[in-house]
Amino acid sequence: MINAGVFLGLSNGLVCLAYCAPVLVPYMLGEGKGVFRNISLTAQFLGGRLLGYLIFGIIAWGINKRVLGTLGYRELIIGGAYIALSVSLIFYGLLNVKKSCAARILLKKQ
């Protein structure tokens, strides 16, 4: 049976394409290369992205094994990290109220 992570990765492929296309398409068109060169550039980009994800995953796994695996208060540490990050997001949201939304600016021009 195939792991659920494989299906998650496959389903996120369209989201990845939607995020990467605005960067990759102008880059490839600006290069003026042929189709095969563009395929090579895309493969290099996606390969580098995969390598980055793998390295990040290995580092996170190593931290989990070394630091959190040896401590007896793993749940307490993770819960505290969630609370600290939540509080920082709340403060970030409250302190950036002065910045206006782009939609409001566009609606005023019409």
Rosetta blueprint (number, residue, H / E / L):
1 M L
2 I L
3 N L
4 A H
5 G H
6 V H
7 F H
8 L H
9 G H
10 L H
11 S H
12 N L
13 G H
14 L H
15 V H
16 C H
17 L H
18 A H
19 Y H
20 C H
21 A H
22 P H
23 V H
24 L H
25 V H
26 P H
27 Y H
28 M H
29 L H
30 G H
31 E H
32 G L
33 K L
34 G L
35 V H
36 F H
37 R H
38 N H
39 I H
40 S H
41 L H
42 T H
43 A H
44 Q H
45 F H
46 L H
47 G H
48 G H
49 R H
50 L H
51 L H
52 G H
53 Y H
54 L H
55 I H
56 F H
57 G H
58 I H
59 I H
60 A H
61 W H
62 G H
63 I H
64 N H
65 K H
66 R H
67 V H
68 L H
69 G L
70 T L
71 L L
72 G L
73 Y L
74 R H
75 E H
76 L H
77 I H
78 I H
79 G H
80 G H
81 A H
82 Y H
83 I H
84 A H
85 L H
86 S H
87 V H
88 S H
89 L H
90 I H
91 F H
92 Y H
93 G H
94 L H
95 L H
96 N L
97 V L
98 K L
99 K L
100 S L
101 C L
102 A H
103 A H
104 R H
105 I H
106 L H
107 L H
108 K H
109 K H
110 Q L
